Amino acid sequence: MRVQLDRFEDRGMAVLLLYPDGREGFDVPRELLPEDARAGDVFEVSFARDQRETGRMAAENKSLLNELLGRDG
């Protein structure tokens, strides 16, 4: 997926638009971008699932739910 940096906002956020159509956008913290990033720059973005962390969070959430519902195990 590619995004284009549209602008920086005063609240420390960067507005990114899906590239090339530019119809959809989203905000990200400015510190996630390279220090020299400028409006108009295009970035390649990818996502990778962290299976280990996903499993750990599922187990933690299940444990918390069981605790709230007064269930054992």
C-alpha positions in Angstrom: 0.0 0.0 0.0 1.3 3.4 -0.8 0.4 6.7 0.9 1.2 10.3 0.3 2.0 12.8 3.0 -0.6 15.6 2.7 0.3 17.8 5.6 1.4 18.1 9.2 -1.0 19.4 11.7 -0.4 21.5 14.8 -1.3 18.6 17.2 1.7 16.5 16.2 -0.1 14.5 13.6 0.6 13.8 9.9 -2.3 13.4 7.5 -1.6 10.6 5.0 -3.7 10.0 1.9 -4.0 6.7 0.1 -2.0 6.9 -3.1 -2.7 7.5 -5.9 -6.4 8.2 -5.6 -6.1 10.5 -2.5 -9.8 10.0 -1.6 -9.3 8.3 1.7 -6.9 9.5 4.4 -5.9 8.9 8.0 -3.7 10.5 10.7 -0.6 9.1 12.2 1.8 10.5 14.8 4.4 12.7 13.1 7.2 10.8 14.9 6.4 7.6 12.9 7.6 9.3 9.7 11.2 10.0 8.8 12.5 13.3 10.2 13.0 14.8 6.8 9.5 13.8 5.5 7.8 16.6 3.5 4.3 17.2 2.1 4.1 15.3 -1.2 6.4 12.5 -0.2 5.1 9.0 -1.1 5.7 6.1 1.2 5.3 2.3 0.9 3.5 0.9 4.0 3.0 -2.7 4.9 1.5 -4.6 7.8 2.8 -7.8 9.4 0.7 -9.8 11.8 2.5 -10.6 15.1 1.1 -14.1 15.8 2.9 -14.5 19.1 1.6 -11.1 20.5 -1.9 -11.8 19.0 -2.0 -15.1 20.9 -0.7 -13.6 24.1 -3.3 -10.8 24.0 -6.1 -13.3 23.3 -5.1 -15.4 26.3 -4.8 -12.3 28.5 -8.3 -11.1 27.4 -9.8 -14.5 28.0 -8.3 -14.6 31.5 -9.6 -11.1 32.3 -13.1 -12.0 31.0 -13.1 -15.2 33.1 -12.0 -13.2 36.2 -14.8 -10.7 35.6 -17.4 -13.4 35.2 -16.1 -15.3 38.2 -15.1 -18.4 36.2 -12.2 -20.7 36.9 -9.7 -21.3 34.1 
